[in-house]
Amino acid sequence: MKNKQVMNRQTSSKELHLISCGWEKCTPEQSYGPGVRRYYTIHFVLSGQGYFYMNNRKYTLKSGQCFFIPPVTSSLYKAEPSDPWTYIWICFNGENAPILCEHCHLTEETPVQQLNSVLPYQETILEMMAHPQLTPSGDAYIQSGLYRIIALLEEEFHASYTTMESNENFYITQAVDYIKKSPLQNITVTDVADYLHISRSHLYGLFKKYLGTTPQAFLTSAKIINARELLTVTDIPVSSVAFSCGYQNPFAFSRAFKKETGMTPREYREKYHHAEDLLDC
């Protein structure tokens, strides 16, 4: 019996197009990475357990969860030794992909989601793989499947969002959105607390409870994420990248960047600037 099946089939839509999809039953401690891609990837865990590493964070996943990998982001994932996972995945890109993923609350800061059921995603991806024909009808069928997966994820998020509006998670969602949408040059933890009309100590407690980190560490991570993108897709000087991300002192920026990524800004640019994809799905 096969342990892996892949369909490499790029559809033609500029707005949102499939790159590949598949499923795999992994062996104990089987891993992929570390490496980067130039497209979006979502894995849905059908059974077993595994570990996902991104942005110096480790996530433990099990059946019923999904994990998200955005473009130009180094990641590694690995099957648990005693209960290795089986997952399905989908790789896609397109002009509308960033906003659609954001609507699903799949971001670099929130890459793991608990699902009500993985069955609809499994059924949809397997149906897409059953129509590999290079024909207009096959193309349309695969496109409809891709949009169905996005719609299912969006429904999952909005259902959970409605539930959490009345509790502390609402503050976390608002804080993360505020940080993502604000210019990073000047934003401070006090700005975030003031926006939510809560104290710094209350904000600190919420971040530690729900995200396992401090507001300052999260803000620093957001700045470094932005810096990584600028270093990867632009040619602007490192000093300008530092200023764009809220660092007046390039040396302080370099120290913070190396602490977060393990590399200096120049080393990171040399490794990932215009890099080709390093991994299969």
Buried (B, 14 or more C-beta within 10 A) or exposed (E): EEEEEBBEBBBEBEEBBBBBBBBBBBEEEBEBBEBBBBBBBBBBBBBBBBBBBBBEBEBEBBBBBBBBBBBBBBBBBBBBEEEBBBBBBBBBBBEBBBEBBEBBBBBBBBBBBEBEEBEBBBEBBBBBBEBEEEEEEBBEBBBEBBBBBBEBBBEBBEEBEEEEEEEEBBBBBEBBBBBBEBEBEEBEBEBBBEBBEBEBEBBBBBBEEBBEBBBBBBBBBBBBBBBBBBBBEEEEEBEEBBBBBBBEEBEEBBEBBBEBBEBBBEBBBEBBEEBEBBBEB
